[in-house]
Amino acid sequence: MLFSDKIKKVKKIKFPPWVFVILAVMSTGFFFIQNKPYFIDESPHLGLIKKMAEFNFSRDTFEIAAMFPFYHLVLGLLSRVTGSLSLSSLRFISTIFSFFSVLVFYLIAKQIESKNAVLKTFQYLFLPILFIFFFLVYTDAFSLLLILLSFYFLNKERYKTSGLFGLFSVLTRQNNIIWLAFFVLLMIMKNFKSDFNKKSMIKFLSDAAVFILIFFGFGVFVILNNGFVLSGMKEIHPLSIHFSNLFLFLLFQFVLFLPLNIANFPKIFKVSIRIFRKRPWIVFPIGVFFIFYIFAFKVDHPFNQNTIDYFLRNRILAYITGSDLTKSFFFIPIFYSILSLAVSEFNKKIYYFIYPFILINLCLFWLVEPRYYLVPFVFFLLFKKQKSLLVEGLNIIIFMILSGWIVWGAISQKFFL
């Protein structure tokens, strides 16, 4: 009787219409991409998945990857269940994980600001630098799912579960350790916002135990490995400081969130006038930042210098850095993005602490790659307060157009992001 009652409850579950819209969109995307040839990194990912499916953990296996092969292990195990290691089959599995990432994003958006959760979910779905990777054998959408699950359970105060998904995310992409540090900061500020004493310290150490173990283990790995990427990719991804990703991220922010940035103009103008009146000397640090930008925005990674005609990011970078004149012109939208981000309202003041973690994340990569901006943009979508329906609706339209264009460029083999 008890089991039958549960069956009846399951049958009574009704999904809102927007879930079926998202399912239709993702099914369509998969339909267009499923039988296309390999896209760039899919080939080495497939090779590693095959090795994981065979339980081949030899040293040579890890020479072909920059990250821990958790994603590849999961897909390898699932491929044994499905009985297929074809590219189309693996893309289907990746698409399923991507669909769940959309649902988890919705749950978090509902936790933060329930009335705008569906609108934000469609912005996440059509985020142009993410959309195509929903359907490919890449680690990015799977990594996002794990980070979102970790953050979801963090908000539910289920810290052990949050830490477990955080561990899985680091085993998928090592740079996710940065977002776990942000999560721990949120825990610290919540635990000690009223009082700092022995009891609150013990509670925090208990709550953060899994995270602390992850940080300790990751620190040992970095020391023993002499870097945060696996041995086969150290020369391509050295542990060093670079600023080009920061500048391209700001340019992308200006374009992708153009309606929001335009809506922020009155506030930017008002605040700027007030600051210039009180502190006219502010023009000097702005000038210093401009000079720094001219010298620091450089493209010298080998992967950003070859196949310029095929990689859209490399075309953009080559055009911007082609001369100091063009670089100076693009300083305008880049600097405007900084101002717009500064005046953008978040649902909680504590969320503004994401900015230094975004800065750290962007400056740790020599290779300039828009996929490194995924987590920052996703958290920005989650944290920002909704503007007018017109602004948010226009943003979705822009996202849809750009996502469609990027998918078209990829499947027609004209360019890839």
Protein Blocks (a to p, Z undefined) as FASTA:
>chain_A
ZZmmmmmmmmmpccdfklmmmmmmmmmmmmmmmmgccehjlmmmmmmmmmmmnopabfkl
mmmpcbdcklmmmmmmmmmmnopabfklmmmmmmmmmmmmmmmmmmmmmmmmmmlmmmmm
mmmmmomklmmmmmpccfklmmmmmmmmmmmmmmnopaklmmmmmmmmmmmomklmmmmm
mmmmmmmmmmmmmbccfklmmmmmmmmmmmmmmmmmmmmmmmmnopabdfklmmmmccdd
dfklmmmmmmmmmmmmmmmmmmmmmmmmmmmmmmmmmmmmlmmmmmmmmmmmmmmmccfb
fklmgoklmmmmlmmmmmmmmpmklmmmmmmmmmmmmmmmmmpccfbfklmmmmmmmmmm
mmmpfbdcfklmmmmmmmmmmmpccddfklmmmmmmmmmmmmmmmmmmmmnomacZZ
